[in-house]
Amino acid sequence: MSLSEKEITNLIKESIPDAIVEIKDLAGDNNHYSATISSKIFNGKSKIEQHKLVYKSLKGKMGNELHAFSFKTVEKKI
Amino acid sequence: MNIQNEIKDIVQKNDICLFMKGTPDAPQCGFSMAVANVLKHLNVNFKSINVLENQNLRQGIKDFSDWPTIPQLYIKGEFIGGCDIVKEMFEKGELLNLLKEKSLK
């Protein structure tokens, strides 16, 4: 079980429409990714709140179908 | 004592707690190893809890912090983050500042 880059990007954008998602498949196995996500929704929030928004957008797949997904969140200047 | 109280007890009784897969000297996951190594590098004492030894704890800690992954770092009872956030804080010097602020360094 794994998720493709497209599926991850679509899931994130479904909940965070203005998100810009840069994603790299680290191991070529659709299961180890590194990403940078920027959105205005992060502005003014703590890192934990920002990351929780991303986890929520992945609708429970984090830690299940998606094993290793490390990411950075970036505030988007308006 | 239910698992949530057990976790609350652990994080309140230990200044620095790392819930991880494996142990600092025998980590069972790259992300857990990375955070354990950051703490070793900062040369601080910390309590490590191997969630692989207790399935209730492994799920309980995720419910406790509403955070879906392991490892999880707690300082003075407060959830600090998982691997990504701890690494980012470490690289920016924020983790060292926090430890100093809490007089743990």
N, CA and C atoms of all chains as a GROMACS GRO file, in nm:
protein
  549
    1MET      N    1   0.086  -0.119   0.000
    1MET     CA    2   0.000   0.000   0.000
    1MET      C    3   0.089   0.123   0.000
    2SER      N    4   0.060   0.216  -0.083
    2SER     CA    5   0.139   0.340  -0.083
    2SER      C    6   0.058   0.446  -0.156
    3LEU      N    7   0.111   0.564  -0.160
    3LEU     CA    8   0.041   0.674  -0.226
    3LEU      C    9   0.133   0.736  -0.329
    4SER      N   10   0.078   0.779  -0.442
    4SER     CA   11   0.164   0.843  -0.543
    4SER      C   12   0.177   0.991  -0.509
    5GLU      N   13   0.276   1.053  -0.573
    5GLU     CA   14   0.297   1.197  -0.550
    5GLU      C   15   0.169   1.274  -0.582
    6LYS      N   16   0.104   1.232  -0.692
    6LYS     CA   17  -0.017   1.302  -0.738
    6LYS      C   18  -0.127   1.292  -0.633
    7GLU      N   19  -0.143   1.169  -0.578
    7GLU     CA   20  -0.250   1.149  -0.479
    7GLU      C   21  -0.225   1.236  -0.356
    8ILE      N   22  -0.099   1.243  -0.313
    8ILE     CA   23  -0.066   1.323  -0.194
    8ILE      C   24  -0.096   1.470  -0.223
    9THR      N   25  -0.048   1.517  -0.338
    9THR     CA   26  -0.068   1.658  -0.374
    9THR      C   27  -0.216   1.690  -0.382
   10ASN      N   28  -0.294   1.602  -0.445
   10ASN     CA   29  -0.438   1.627  -0.459
   10ASN      C   30  -0.507   1.631  -0.322
   11LEU      N   31  -0.469   1.538  -0.236
   11LEU     CA   32  -0.530   1.534  -0.102
   11LEU      C   33  -0.504   1.665  -0.027
   12ILE      N   34  -0.379   1.710  -0.034
   12ILE     CA   35  -0.342   1.833   0.038
   12ILE      C   36  -0.420   1.951  -0.020
   13LYS      N   37  -0.423   1.958  -0.154
   13LYS     CA   38  -0.488   2.073  -0.218
   13LYS      C   39  -0.640   2.074  -0.198
   14GLU      N   40  -0.696   1.954  -0.176
   14GLU     CA   41  -0.842   1.946  -0.150
   14GLU      C   42  -0.876   2.025  -0.023
   15SER      N   43  -0.790   2.011   0.077
   15SER     CA   44  -0.818   2.081   0.205
   15SER      C   45  -0.750   2.217   0.210
   16ILE      N   46  -0.639   2.231   0.137
   16ILE     CA   47  -0.566   2.358   0.141
   16ILE      C   48  -0.550   2.405  -0.004
   17PRO      N   49  -0.655   2.465  -0.060
   17PRO     CA   50  -0.659   2.495  -0.204
   17PRO      C   51  -0.541   2.578  -0.257
   18ASP      N   52  -0.491   2.671  -0.176
   18ASP     CA   53  -0.384   2.759  -0.229
   18ASP      C   54  -0.245   2.699  -0.208
   19ALA      N   55  -0.241   2.573  -0.162
   19ALA     CA   56  -0.111   2.513  -0.128
   19ALA      C   57  -0.025   2.492  -0.254
   20ILE      N   58   0.103   2.528  -0.238
   20ILE     CA   59   0.201   2.491  -0.341
   20ILE      C   60   0.280   2.375  -0.282
   21VAL      N   61   0.276   2.261  -0.349
   21VAL     CA   62   0.336   2.139  -0.295
   21VAL      C   63   0.454   2.097  -0.382
   22GLU      N   64   0.575   2.105  -0.326
   22GLU     CA   65   0.692   2.052  -0.398
   22GLU      C   66   0.726   1.920  -0.329
   23ILE      N   67   0.729   1.813  -0.407
   23ILE     CA   68   0.742   1.681  -0.344
   23ILE      C   69   0.850   1.599  -0.414
   24LYS      N   70   0.927   1.524  -0.335
   24LYS     CA   71   1.033   1.438  -0.392
   24LYS      C   72   1.012   1.297  -0.341
   25ASP      N   73   1.019   1.200  -0.433
   25ASP     CA   74   1.010   1.060  -0.393
   25ASP      C   75   1.153   1.016  -0.357
   26LEU      N   76   1.180   0.995  -0.229
   26LEU     CA   77   1.317   0.972  -0.184
   26LEU      C   78   1.370   0.835  -0.223
   27ALA      N   79   1.280   0.736  -0.221
   27ALA     CA   80   1.332   0.600  -0.239
   27ALA      C   81   1.278   0.535  -0.367
   28GLY      N   82   1.195   0.610  -0.440
   28GLY     CA   83   1.140   0.554  -0.564
   28GLY      C   84   1.044   0.440  -0.538
   29ASP      N   85   0.987   0.439  -0.415
   29ASP     CA   86   0.896   0.327  -0.383
   29ASP      C   87   0.757   0.376  -0.347
   30ASN      N   88   0.725   0.499  -0.385
   30ASN     CA   89   0.593   0.557  -0.354
   30ASN      C   90   0.563   0.554  -0.205
   31ASN      N   91   0.666   0.549  -0.122
   31ASN     CA   92   0.638   0.538   0.021
   31ASN      C   93   0.729   0.624   0.107
   32HIS      N   94   0.831   0.683   0.048
   32HIS     CA   95   0.923   0.767   0.126
   32HIS      C   96   0.936   0.901   0.054
   33TYR      N   97   0.870   1.001   0.108
   33TYR     CA   98   0.865   1.131   0.041
   33TYR      C   99   0.921   1.240   0.130
   34SER      N  100   0.967   1.346   0.062
   34SER     CA  101   1.002   1.469   0.134
   34SER      C  102   0.934   1.581   0.057
   35ALA      N  103   0.869   1.673   0.130
   35ALA     CA  104   0.793   1.778   0.060
   35ALA      C  105   0.808   1.912   0.131
   36THR      N  106   0.783   2.017   0.054
   36THR     CA  107   0.771   2.151   0.111
   36THR      C  108   0.634   2.203   0.069
   37ILE      N  109   0.556   2.249   0.166
   37ILE     CA  110   0.419   2.293   0.138
   37ILE      C  111   0.406   2.439   0.183
   38SER      N  112   0.367   2.524   0.091
   38SER     CA  113   0.348   2.664   0.132
   38SER      C  114   0.204   2.705   0.110
   39SER      N  115   0.153   2.780   0.208
   39SER     CA  116   0.013   2.823   0.200
   39SER      C  117  -0.010   2.939   0.298
   40LYS      N  118  -0.108   3.021   0.264
   40LYS     CA  119  -0.143   3.133   0.354
   40LYS      C  120  -0.208   3.082   0.482
   41ILE      N  121  -0.262   2.961   0.475
   41ILE     CA  122  -0.333   2.905   0.591
   41ILE      C  123  -0.237   2.886   0.708
   42PHE      N  124  -0.105   2.878   0.678
   42PHE     CA  125  -0.006   2.857   0.786
   42PHE      C  126   0.030   2.988   0.857
   43ASN      N  127   0.002   3.097   0.790
   43ASN     CA  128   0.047   3.227   0.845
   43ASN      C  129   0.000   3.247   0.988
   44GLY      N  130   0.096   3.278   1.074
   44GLY     CA  131   0.064   3.311   1.213
   44GLY      C  132   0.038   3.191   1.301
   45LYS      N  133   0.049   3.068   1.247
   45LYS     CA  134   0.022   2.948   1.328
   45LYS      C  135   0.153   2.887   1.376
   46SER      N  136   0.146   2.809   1.484
   46SER     CA  137   0.267   2.742   1.534
   46SER      C  138   0.301   2.628   1.438
   47LYS      N  139   0.428   2.581   1.449
   47LYS     CA  140   0.470   2.471   1.360
   47LYS      C  141   0.379   2.348   1.381
   48ILE      N  142   0.346   2.320   1.503
   48ILE     CA  143   0.263   2.202   1.530
   48ILE      C  144   0.126   2.219   1.463
   49GLU      N  145   0.068   2.339   1.476
   49GLU     CA  146  -0.063   2.362   1.413
   49GLU      C  147  -0.051   2.350   1.262
   50GLN      N  148   0.057   2.403   1.206
   50GLN     CA  149   0.076   2.396   1.061
   50GLN      C  150   0.084   2.249   1.016
   51HIS      N  151   0.167   2.172   1.087
   51HIS     CA  152   0.183   2.031   1.047
   51HIS      C  153   0.053   1.953   1.067
   52LYS      N  154  -0.022   1.986   1.173
   52LYS     CA  155  -0.148   1.916   1.196
   52LYS      C  156  -0.247   1.940   1.083
   53LEU      N  157  -0.242   2.062   1.025
   53LEU     CA  158  -0.331   2.092   0.911
   53LEU      C  159  -0.297   2.000   0.794
   54VAL      N  160  -0.168   1.977   0.774
   54VAL     CA  161  -0.126   1.890   0.664
   54VAL      C  162  -0.169   1.746   0.694
   55TYR      N  163  -0.145   1.701   0.817
   55TYR     CA  164  -0.185   1.564   0.853
   55TYR      C  165  -0.335   1.546   0.835
   56LYS      N  166  -0.412   1.647   0.876
   56LYS     CA  167  -0.560   1.634   0.862
   56LYS      C  168  -0.599   1.625   0.716
   57SER      N  169  -0.525   1.699   0.630
   57SER     CA  170  -0.561   1.696   0.487
   57SER      C  171  -0.535   1.558   0.429
   58LEU      N  172  -0.447   1.481   0.493
   58LEU     CA  173  -0.415   1.348   0.440
   58LEU      C  174  -0.514   1.242   0.490
   59LYS      N  175  -0.615   1.291   0.563
   59LYS     CA  176  -0.731   1.207   0.600
   59LYS      C  177  -0.690   1.070   0.654
   60GLY      N  178  -0.606   1.068   0.755
   60GLY     CA  179  -0.577   0.944   0.825
   60GLY      C  180  -0.478   0.854   0.754
   61LYS      N  181  -0.429   0.895   0.636
   61LYS     CA  182  -0.337   0.806   0.564
   61LYS      C  183  -0.196   0.812   0.623
   62MET      N  184  -0.167   0.922   0.693
   62MET     CA  185  -0.032   0.936   0.749
   62MET      C  186  -0.012   0.832   0.859
   63GLY      N  187   0.095   0.754   0.843
   63GLY     CA  188   0.122   0.650   0.943
   63GLY      C  189   0.050   0.520   0.905
   64ASN      N  190  -0.034   0.524   0.803
   64ASN     CA  191  -0.098   0.401   0.755
   64ASN      C  192  -0.047   0.373   0.614
   65GLU      N  193  -0.127   0.410   0.511
   65GLU     CA  194  -0.076   0.384   0.375
   65GLU      C  195   0.053   0.461   0.351
   66LEU      N  196   0.062   0.578   0.416
   66LEU     CA  197   0.180   0.662   0.391
   66LEU      C  198   0.274   0.647   0.511
   67HIS      N  199   0.386   0.580   0.487
   67HIS     CA  200   0.474   0.552   0.602
   67HIS      C  201   0.567   0.668   0.632
   68ALA      N  202   0.646   0.705   0.531
   68ALA     CA  203   0.749   0.806   0.559
   68ALA      C  204   0.724   0.929   0.474
   69PHE      N  205   0.665   1.030   0.533
   69PHE     CA  206   0.637   1.154   0.460
   69PHE      C  207   0.687   1.269   0.546
   70SER      N  208   0.811   1.311   0.516
   70SER     CA  209   0.858   1.424   0.597
   70SER      C  210   0.837   1.552   0.518
   71PHE      N  211   0.803   1.659   0.588
   71PHE     CA  212   0.772   1.782   0.513
   71PHE      C  213   0.800   1.906   0.596
   72LYS      N  214   0.818   2.014   0.523
   72LYS     CA  215   0.834   2.146   0.584
   72LYS      C  216   0.713   2.229   0.543
   73THR      N  217   0.667   2.311   0.634
   73THR     CA  218   0.557   2.402   0.600
   73THR      C  219   0.616   2.542   0.590
   74VAL      N  220   0.566   2.617   0.496
   74VAL     CA  221   0.617   2.753   0.474
   74VAL      C  222   0.500   2.849   0.465
   75GLU      N  223   0.508   2.960   0.539
   75GLU     CA  224   0.402   3.061   0.531
   75GLU      C  225   0.412   3.129   0.395
   76LYS      N  226   0.300   3.173   0.345
   76LYS     CA  227   0.300   3.237   0.213
   76LYS      C  228   0.272   3.386   0.233
   77LYS      N  229   0.368   3.468   0.189
   77LYS     CA  230   0.348   3.613   0.205
   77LYS      C  231   0.233   3.656   0.114
   78ILE      N  232   0.143   3.738   0.166
   78ILE     CA  233   0.023   3.775   0.086
   78ILE      C  234   0.064   3.877  -0.022
   79MET      N  235  -0.455   0.248   3.609
   79MET     CA  236  -0.441   0.379   3.545
   79MET      C  237  -0.455   0.360   3.393
   80ASN      N  238  -0.543   0.443   3.329
   80ASN     CA  239  -0.555   0.422   3.185
   80ASN      C  240  -0.437   0.485   3.114
   81ILE      N  241  -0.424   0.448   2.989
   81ILE     CA  242  -0.302   0.484   2.915
   81ILE      C  243  -0.283   0.636   2.906
   82GLN      N  244  -0.392   0.710   2.895
   82GLN     CA  245  -0.377   0.856   2.882
   82GLN      C  246  -0.318   0.916   3.012
   83ASN      N  247  -0.365   0.865   3.126
   83ASN     CA  248  -0.310   0.915   3.254
   83ASN      C  249  -0.165   0.871   3.270
   84GLU      N  250  -0.138   0.748   3.222
   84GLU     CA  251  -0.001   0.695   3.230
   84GLU      C  252   0.094   0.786   3.151
   85ILE      N  253   0.051   0.826   3.033
   85ILE     CA  254   0.135   0.913   2.949
   85ILE      C  255   0.152   1.050   3.014
   86LYS      N  256   0.040   1.102   3.065
   86LYS     CA  257   0.045   1.233   3.131
   86LYS      C  258   0.147   1.229   3.246
   87ASP      N  259   0.144   1.118   3.318
   87ASP     CA  260   0.235   1.099   3.432
   87ASP      C  261   0.381   1.101   3.384
   88ILE      N  262   0.408   1.029   3.277
   88ILE     CA  263   0.546   1.018   3.225
   88ILE      C  264   0.596   1.156   3.181
   89VAL      N  265   0.512   1.228   3.104
   89VAL     CA  266   0.561   1.356   3.049
   89VAL      C  267   0.571   1.463   3.157
   90GLN      N  268   0.496   1.444   3.266
   90GLN     CA  269   0.506   1.546   3.371
   90GLN      C  270   0.621   1.516   3.466
   91LYS      N  271   0.656   1.388   3.477
   91LYS     CA  272   0.761   1.352   3.574
   91LYS      C  273   0.901   1.359   3.513
   92ASN      N  274   0.910   1.369   3.382
   92ASN     CA  275   1.041   1.372   3.318
   92ASN      C  276   1.057   1.498   3.235
   93ASP      N  277   1.163   1.574   3.257
   93ASP     CA  278   1.180   1.702   3.189
   93ASP      C  279   1.177   1.685   3.037
   94ILE      N  280   1.255   1.586   2.990
   94ILE     CA  281   1.261   1.563   2.844
   94ILE      C  282   1.223   1.417   2.818
   95CYS      N  283   1.117   1.399   2.739
   95CYS     CA  284   1.070   1.263   2.710
   95CYS      C  285   1.069   1.241   2.558
   96LEU      N  286   1.124   1.131   2.514
   96LEU     CA  287   1.118   1.098   2.371
   96LEU      C  288   1.046   0.964   2.354
   97PHE      N  289   0.927   0.970   2.298
   97PHE     CA  290   0.855   0.847   2.264
   97PHE      C  291   0.907   0.807   2.126
   98MET      N  292   0.966   0.689   2.118
   98MET     CA  293   1.033   0.652   1.994
   98MET      C  294   1.014   0.504   1.964
   99LYS      N  295   1.056   0.466   1.843
   99LYS     CA  296   1.057   0.323   1.807
   99LYS      C  297   1.198   0.273   1.835
  100GLY      N  298   1.208   0.182   1.933
  100GLY     CA  299   1.338   0.131   1.972
  100GLY      C  300   1.394   0.214   2.086
  101THR      N  301   1.528   0.210   2.100
  101THR     CA  302   1.593   0.286   2.208
  101THR      C  303   1.700   0.375   2.144
  102PRO      N  304   1.749   0.475   2.218
  102PRO     CA  305   1.852   0.563   2.162
  102PRO      C  306   1.973   0.487   2.107
  103ASP      N  307   2.007   0.378   2.175
  103ASP     CA  308   2.125   0.302   2.129
  103ASP      C  309   2.089   0.195   2.029
  104ALA      N  310   1.958   0.164   2.018
  104ALA     CA  311   1.914   0.065   1.917
  104ALA      C  312   1.783   0.113   1.855
  105PRO      N  313   1.790   0.226   1.784
  105PRO     CA  314   1.667   0.280   1.723
  105PRO      C  315   1.616   0.187   1.613
  106GLN      N  316   1.484   0.179   1.601
  106GLN     CA  317   1.425   0.087   1.502
  106GLN      C  318   1.363   0.163   1.385
  107CYS      N  319   1.395   0.295   1.380
  107CYS     CA  320   1.334   0.375   1.272
  107CYS      C  321   1.422   0.498   1.254
  108GLY      N  322   1.444   0.538   1.129
  108GLY     CA  323   1.534   0.649   1.098
  108GLY      C  324   1.491   0.779   1.162
  109PHE      N  325   1.360   0.802   1.167
  109PHE     CA  326   1.311   0.929   1.223
  109PHE      C  327   1.335   0.931   1.374
  110SER      N  328   1.309   0.817   1.440
  110SER     CA  329   1.334   0.810   1.585
  110SER      C  330   1.483   0.828   1.612
  111MET      N  331   1.565   0.766   1.530
  111MET     CA  332   1.711   0.777   1.548
  111MET      C  333   1.756   0.922   1.535
  112ALA      N  334   1.698   0.992   1.437
  112ALA     CA  335   1.739   1.132   1.412
  112ALA      C  336   1.714   1.219   1.535
  113VAL      N  337   1.596   1.202   1.597
  113VAL     CA  338   1.564   1.286   1.713
  113VAL      C  339   1.651   1.246   1.832
  114ALA      N  340   1.670   1.115   1.850
  114ALA     CA  341   1.756   1.070   1.961
  114ALA      C  342   1.897   1.127   1.943
  115ASN      N  343   1.945   1.128   1.819
  115ASN     CA  344   2.080   1.180   1.793
  115ASN      C  345   2.089   1.330   1.819
  116VAL      N  346   1.982   1.404   1.789
  116VAL     CA  347   1.980   1.548   1.817
  116VAL      C  348   1.996   1.569   1.968
  117LEU      N  349   1.921   1.491   2.046
  117LEU     CA  350   1.927   1.507   2.192
  117LEU      C  351   2.065   1.465   2.246
  118LYS      N  352   2.121   1.360   2.187
  118LYS     CA  353   2.257   1.318   2.229
  118LYS      C  354   2.356   1.429   2.196
  119HIS      N  355   2.339   1.487   2.076
  119HIS     CA  356   2.431   1.593   2.032
  119HIS      C  357   2.423   1.713   2.126
  120LEU      N  358   2.302   1.745   2.172
  120LEU     CA  359   2.283   1.857   2.264
  120LEU      C  360   2.326   1.820   2.406
  121ASN      N  361   2.360   1.692   2.423
  121ASN     CA  362   2.414   1.646   2.550
  121ASN      C  363   2.320   1.674   2.668
  122VAL      N  364   2.194   1.639   2.648
  122VAL     CA  365   2.096   1.654   2.757
  122VAL      C  366   2.047   1.515   2.797
  123ASN      N  367   2.015   1.503   2.926
  123ASN     CA  368   1.957   1.377   2.972
  123ASN      C  369   1.811   1.372   2.926
  124PHE      N  370   1.769   1.256   2.880
  124PHE     CA  371   1.628   1.245   2.842
  124PHE      C  372   1.578   1.103   2.869
  125LYS      N  373   1.448   1.096   2.894
  125LYS     CA  374   1.387   0.964   2.915
  125LYS      C  375   1.335   0.917   2.779
  126SER      N  376   1.375   0.797   2.737
  126SER     CA  377   1.321   0.747   2.610
  126SER      C  378   1.222   0.634   2.641
  127ILE      N  379   1.115   0.635   2.567
  127ILE     CA  380   1.012   0.533   2.585
  127ILE      C  381   0.996   0.460   2.453
  128ASN      N  382   1.015   0.330   2.456
  128ASN     CA  383   1.007   0.249   2.335
  128ASN      C  384   0.863   0.207   2.312
  129VAL      N  385   0.796   0.273   2.216
  129VAL     CA  386   0.653   0.244   2.195
  129VAL      C  387   0.631   0.106   2.132
  130LEU      N  388   0.738   0.046   2.081
  130LEU     CA  389   0.721  -0.086   2.018
  130LEU      C  390   0.695  -0.194   2.124
  131GLU      N  391   0.723  -0.159   2.248
  131GLU     CA  392   0.704  -0.259   2.356
  131GLU      C  393   0.561  -0.263   2.407
  132ASN      N  394   0.479  -0.166   2.363
  132ASN     CA  395   0.343  -0.160   2.421
  132ASN      C  396   0.249  -0.098   2.319
  133GLN      N  397   0.165  -0.185   2.258
  133GLN     CA  398   0.076  -0.139   2.150
  133GLN      C  399  -0.022  -0.032   2.198
  134ASN      N  400  -0.068  -0.046   2.324
  134ASN     CA  401  -0.160   0.055   2.379
  134ASN      C  402  -0.092   0.192   2.383
  135LEU      N  403   0.035   0.188   2.423
  135LEU     CA  404   0.112   0.313   2.433
  135LEU      C  405   0.134   0.371   2.294
  136ARG      N  406   0.163   0.282   2.199
  136ARG     CA  407   0.191   0.326   2.063
  136ARG      C  408   0.073   0.402   2.004
  137GLN      N  409  -0.048   0.356   2.031
  137GLN     CA  410  -0.166   0.428   1.982
  137GLN      C  411  -0.202   0.540   2.078
  138GLY      N  412  -0.185   0.514   2.207
  138GLY     CA  413  -0.223   0.612   2.310
  138GLY      C  414  -0.151   0.744   2.294
  139ILE      N  415  -0.022   0.737   2.261
  139ILE     CA  416   0.055   0.862   2.250
  139ILE      C  417   0.005   0.945   2.131
  140LYS      N  418  -0.042   0.877   2.027
  140LYS     CA  419  -0.094   0.950   1.910
  140LYS      C  420  -0.225   1.020   1.945
  141ASP      N  421  -0.304   0.955   2.029
  141ASP     CA  422  -0.430   1.018   2.072
  141ASP      C  423  -0.401   1.134   2.168
  142PHE      N  424  -0.302   1.109   2.255
  142PHE     CA  425  -0.268   1.209   2.359
  142PHE      C  426  -0.233   1.343   2.297
  143SER      N  427  -0.156   1.338   2.187
  143SER     CA  428  -0.109   1.465   2.128
  143SER      C  429  -0.185   1.500   2.000
  144ASP      N  430  -0.277   1.410   1.959
  144ASP     CA  431  -0.347   1.429   1.830
  144ASP      C  432  -0.242   1.446   1.719
  145TRP      N  433  -0.145   1.351   1.721
  145TRP     CA  434  -0.034   1.357   1.625
  145TRP      C  435  -0.013   1.214   1.576
  146PRO      N  436  -0.018   1.191   1.443
  146PRO     CA  437  -0.029   1.054   1.393
  146PRO      C  438   0.100   0.974   1.384
  147THR      N  439   0.215   1.035   1.420
  147THR     CA  440   0.338   0.959   1.397
  147THR      C  441   0.426   0.954   1.521
  148ILE      N  442   0.523   0.866   1.512
  148ILE     CA  443   0.628   0.850   1.614
  148ILE      C  444   0.757   0.880   1.542
  149PRO      N  445   0.856   0.951   1.597
  149PRO     CA  446   0.873   0.986   1.737
  149PRO      C  447   0.796   1.111   1.777
  150GLN      N  448   0.785   1.126   1.910
  150GLN     CA  449   0.726   1.248   1.965
  150GLN      C  450   0.813   1.296   2.082
  151LEU      N  451   0.846   1.426   2.077
  151LEU     CA  452   0.931   1.483   2.182
  151LEU      C  453   0.849   1.574   2.274
  152TYR      N  454   0.869   1.558   2.403
  152TYR     CA  455   0.803   1.641   2.505
  152TYR      C  456   0.910   1.705   2.592
  153ILE      N  457   0.893   1.837   2.617
  153ILE     CA  458   0.984   1.906   2.708
  153ILE      C  459   0.899   1.974   2.816
  154LYS      N  460   0.927   1.941   2.942
  154LYS     CA  461   0.849   1.994   3.055
  154LYS      C  462   0.699   1.976   3.029
  155GLY      N  463   0.664   1.857   2.986
  155GLY     CA  464   0.522   1.824   2.971
  155GLY      C  465   0.458   1.876   2.844
  156GLU      N  466   0.533   1.953   2.764
  156GLU     CA  467   0.472   2.014   2.645
  156GLU      C  468   0.517   1.940   2.519
  157PHE      N  469   0.421   1.909   2.430
  157PHE     CA  470   0.456   1.842   2.305
  157PHE      C  471   0.529   1.940   2.214
  158ILE      N  472   0.650   1.902   2.172
  158ILE     CA  473   0.732   1.992   2.091
  158ILE      C  474   0.717   1.961   1.942
  159GLY      N  475   0.710   1.832   1.910
  159GLY     CA  476   0.692   1.795   1.770
  159GLY      C  477   0.748   1.659   1.739
  160GLY      N  478   0.738   1.625   1.610
  160GLY     CA  479   0.796   1.500   1.562
  160GLY      C  480   0.931   1.529   1.499
  161CYS      N  481   0.977   1.438   1.416
  161CYS     CA  482   1.113   1.448   1.360
  161CYS      C  483   1.132   1.576   1.279
  162ASP      N  484   1.038   1.607   1.190
  162ASP     CA  485   1.055   1.725   1.103
  162ASP      C  486   1.070   1.852   1.184
  163ILE      N  487   0.979   1.870   1.280
  163ILE     CA  488   0.980   1.996   1.357
  163ILE      C  489   1.103   2.003   1.447
  164VAL      N  490   1.138   1.892   1.511
  164VAL     CA  491   1.254   1.894   1.601
  164VAL      C  492   1.382   1.922   1.521
  165LYS      N  493   1.393   1.859   1.404
  165LYS     CA  494   1.513   1.885   1.321
  165LYS      C  495   1.519   2.031   1.279
  166GLU      N  496   1.403   2.086   1.238
  166GLU     CA  497   1.399   2.226   1.192
  166GLU      C  498   1.435   2.320   1.307
  167MET      N  499   1.380   2.292   1.426
  167MET     CA  500   1.411   2.376   1.544
  167MET      C  501   1.558   2.366   1.578
  168PHE      N  502   1.613   2.244   1.566
  168PHE     CA  503   1.755   2.224   1.600
  168PHE      C  504   1.842   2.304   1.503
  169GLU      N  505   1.810   2.293   1.374
  169GLU     CA  506   1.890   2.363   1.272
  169GLU      C  507   1.885   2.514   1.290
  170LYS      N  508   1.771   2.565   1.341
  170LYS     CA  509   1.757   2.711   1.358
  170LYS      C  510   1.804   2.756   1.497
  171GLY      N  511   1.851   2.662   1.580
  171GLY     CA  512   1.897   2.698   1.714
  171GLY      C  513   1.781   2.718   1.812
  172GLU      N  514   1.657   2.695   1.763
  172GLU     CA  515   1.540   2.720   1.850
  172GLU      C  516   1.530   2.616   1.961
  173LEU      N  517   1.577   2.493   1.931
  173LEU     CA  518   1.567   2.387   2.032
  173LEU      C  519   1.660   2.416   2.149
  174LEU      N  520   1.782   2.460   2.115
  174LEU     CA  521   1.879   2.494   2.221
  174LEU      C  522   1.825   2.609   2.306
  175ASN      N  523   1.767   2.710   2.240
  175ASN     CA  524   1.710   2.823   2.314
  175ASN      C  525   1.600   2.778   2.408
  176LEU      N  526   1.515   2.687   2.357
  176LEU     CA  527   1.403   2.638   2.439
  176LEU      C  528   1.457   2.565   2.562
  177LEU      N  529   1.558   2.483   2.540
  177LEU     CA  530   1.616   2.407   2.652
  177LEU      C  531   1.677   2.502   2.756
  178LYS      N  532   1.741   2.607   2.705
  178LYS     CA  533   1.800   2.706   2.798
  178LYS      C  534   1.689   2.777   2.874
  179GLU      N  535   1.584   2.816   2.801
  179GLU     CA  536   1.470   2.886   2.861
  179GLU      C  537   1.409   2.805   2.976
  180LYS      N  538   1.407   2.671   2.956
  180LYS     CA  539   1.348   2.582   3.057
  180LYS      C  540   1.457   2.536   3.156
  181SER      N  541   1.572   2.605   3.150
  181SER     CA  542   1.691   2.573   3.233
  181SER      C  543   1.722   2.423   3.233
  182LEU      N  544   1.723   2.368   3.113
  182LEU     CA  545   1.763   2.228   3.098
  182LEU      C  546   1.897   2.218   3.028
  183LYS      N  547   1.955   2.335   3.005
  183LYS     CA  548   2.084   2.340   2.931
  183LYS      C  549   2.162   2.458   2.983
   0.00000   0.00000   0.00000
